[in-house]
Amino acid sequence: MKKLLLLVVTLLSASFMSAQTMKEIPVQKRFHTMSENGKYMITNDQAYVGIYNTETDEFDEYYDGMKTNYQVGMGNIVTNDGFLAGAVDGMPSVLDIKNKKWIPLGLKEGDLQYSMANGITPSRKYIVGIVGLKGIPFGKLKYKPVLWTLKDDGTYGEYEELPYPEKDFSGVTPKDILANCISEDGTVIAGQLMRQDNECLPIIYHKSQDGTWTYEVYDEGLCEPGLEFPEFPVEPIAPDLYEFMTEEEIAAYKEDSTAYADSLRQYNNHEIDKKPEYKPEKSYYASDEENNLFKEARDKYLEDMYAFSDQLKVFRTFYYEHVTPNFYAQNSVSLSANGKYYATTFNKNYKLGDAALFTVDNGFELHDFEDGNWAYTVTNDGDLFVSDNNSPFVYPAGSSECISLADWLKSKGENEAAEWLGTVDTRVAICNSNGRVISGFSGMGGSYRSWIIKLDETPTGITGIEQSGNSHVKAYDLQGRIVAEGEYNEVRNNLKRGIYIINGRKIVVK
């Protein structure tokens, strides 16, 4: 029996080793996200996007000296088959990595072309992101959450606006509603409500069976329940002389302005010798009556601005006296692929940070670790990856005590990976949804070293271990040791997380 068990375990271990990958990335970049299978690793900087293929060692870069603004999203941005969510010059887009083609998702009339695709499902069916609105004054919503859906013809139609609260807990219109991540089945979206002063609160969306979306904002503990806030003022909009001019006057002004700009460019390029003397001014093209009306509107605007400033001071004084300075780091959002866990970083007294984990499959349930760490990713089982930006740690599911990444690997029986990890420097680590692909980096100031570990998937079966009877059983670990004995249900319910053999069958306890 023992020989048979050892043979099975030996063969199993051999199969594990054959498919495992543990290597440093030969590109000195900080890779902050990756596809679920670990094939694609993504790095980005200002107007720059880099994509590393861990299977072929190919490295593609998108950068043309700031002429084009290439960006990637803030959530689960890349699929196993190589599609990356982001934006090009503010147009939300998807990159077909294999064909090196950016596909615009499209905006509607009146949208601000500084928008973003943030999260994409593995099937590419759903993409979440944000869309900016033009000409929005202080005190109004500037970015709204949206969802693009893949059509049968392989293109994305017009986005669907997600619902959002008109006011936050203090009675103020949110500045932004950010949609960052989406679950693999497209039914859960994780994001943030950003207040006018850039303070962020978690928001979670759930899709109902009828296709409608509901949301919940977590704002507990920020102030006394039922507190009445002063009215938050809306910033007045400055008038423009265009509002009082005729179409003919505006057209003449624009024509002369274009001619002036062309002449000035030619002069600066030494194409002409004489610098243009006449610079068009709007007021020259408007009538006296129109200029007077504009002056009256501008004077009224200045009066309104003084009143606005006074009202804003009253609101903020009251706010800072009654609201705790505890909020969440902007864009620090990670959603488990199954949509059960929302990881983020808690800012307290405007200082980073404490890792925080929400269970969100049935409302918000917060676990504040109060550890001074930054939260990075969370697995489907609820294992939370955090870092103090010097070393990575993991909170095993249900635990309030973090352990080193190496010890976490050992707890999974991955001693070889844990030993290899000791040969590389690392400050931060992330993982995929089942915890079988882990990557990280070290360094700072533009000089980085990254690595990746790909472990085998959970074994599909172990046979050859027999037990007599089904009522009284023995549970073996993968080393052939008896770890529990007794009635089946009692043994099964009291096993810790791991892989066991009971009655010749593999049992996975999550």
Secondary structure, DSSP 4 states (H G I P E B T S, - for coil): -HHHHHHHHHHHHHHHHHH-EEEE-SS-S---EE-TTSSEEEEEETTEEEEEETTT--EEEE-STTSS-EEE-SSS-B-TTSEEEEEETTEEEEEETTTTEEEE----TTEEEEEEEEEE-TTSSEEEEEEEETTPPTTS--EEEEEEEB-TTS-B-SPEEPP--SS-TTS---SEEEEEEE-TTSSEEEEEEEPTTS-EEEEEEEE-TTS-EEEEE--TTSS-TTPPPPPPPPPPPPP-GGGGS-HHHHHHHHHHHHHHHHHHHHHHTTSSSSPP-----HHHHS-HHHHHHHHHHHHHHHHHHHHHHHHHHHHHHHHHHHS-SEEEEEEEEEE-TTS-EEEEEEEETTEEEEEEEEE-TTS-EEEE--SSPEEEEE-TT--EEEE-SSSEEEE-TT-SS-EEHHHHHHHTT-HHHHHHHTTS--SEEEE-TTS-EEEEEEEETTEEEEEEEEPPPPPS-------S-SSEEEEE-TTS-EEEEEEHHHHHHHPPSEEEEETTEEEEE-
